[in-house]
Amino acid sequence: MKFNREQVLALASAEDIEDMWHQYYDLFLADIPEFDGQTPLQLMAETIENGELGTSDDTFGHEDLGVKEEKKMSMAQLKAGLGIGGQFPGFNKFVNRNGANPWVDYKKFEEARVEEGESGEWALLDLKWHQYVALYALIRELMYEVRPTVMEGVMLADKVGVGKTGIIMSFIGLLNYIAQIDKTGKARPPALGEFPVLKVHHPFLITISATKRYLGSTEGIPDGPHVIVVPGTLISQWKDELMLWFLRHNIEILVYVGGDKAREEFWSENGPWQRRQLTGRQTVLLVSHTVCHILLIC
């Protein structure tokens, strides 16, 4: 679906757009000469033809930030680099177009089949090319060959509806997958380098491989939970999304609440954290912005 210029402009006032633009410009674009302080509307006015918006490359005159090298790779190259042969590790194989929940209707999913060219109730669940591009870039930005003094984060940003949620799911799934590989002592996929293991070539000759050893300042993949912070109104939606993507029993989903009594019960001996069945890294904590604020001021 394409939107004309008038429809896009109706989404926000010119003042709103310029305010957001100046904040973005100060953070990311101030050192790029081509922009010279121009607003998005001024840039679009120079590149829009026939009343239709161009791509981000056309409109802003540069490649997507952070994925310059990955954009040159094919789907096969991306998947090979990440070690994805067939089904994405830890993911459900199918998605139900009628909204069935794979954790509730798991028997139904076990019997699911998709014939080539079929457009019925079931579809194969997989990432699209641009999602693999983003996943590859996240791994490249967050894995280090030497222990970093300061761990910098990564901002994942794009238009609404292009699959950022799926990228986050795949990032969690890939980290869990790599942790399992590390436990076996097998070689990591090329994009993630090799975890340091002793290799005995001769009784007196041992080499240690340590490529892309660190995630932050932690050696290997840490056994801590994945924390997803979202508005409270989206907690239920994110829980549904996690169940849509991940196989049942592959991850454990916990909702962390903010009251003093509830927090005490959460960490207690018989609370959700102690009763969980899976490891820390296989646990996803859903936390609302409000709860985070409460925790910060306590």
Secondary structure as UniProt FT lines:
FT   HELIX           5..9
FT   TURN            10..11
FT   HELIX           14..24
FT   HELIX           25..29
FT   TURN            30..31
FT   TURN            33..37
FT   HELIX           40..47
FT   TURN            50..51
FT   HELIX           56..60
FT   TURN            65..66
FT   TURN            68..69
FT   HELIX           70..72
FT   HELIX           75..82
FT   TURN            89..90
FT   STRAND          94..96
FT   TURN            97..98
FT   TURN            102..104
FT   HELIX           106..110
FT   TURN            116..117
FT   STRAND          122..124
FT   HELIX           129..142
FT   STRAND          143..144
FT   TURN            160..161
FT   HELIX           164..184
FT   HELIX           190..192
FT   STRAND          198..202
FT   TURN            203..204
FT   STRAND          205..208
FT   TURN            211..212
FT   STRAND          214..215
FT   TURN            216..217
FT   STRAND          218..220
FT   STRAND          226..230
FT   HELIX           232..234
FT   HELIX           235..245
FT   TURN            248..250
FT   STRAND          252..256
FT   HELIX           260..267
FT   TURN            269..270
FT   HELIX           272..275
FT   HELIX           280..282
FT   STRAND          283..288
FT   HELIX           289..297
//
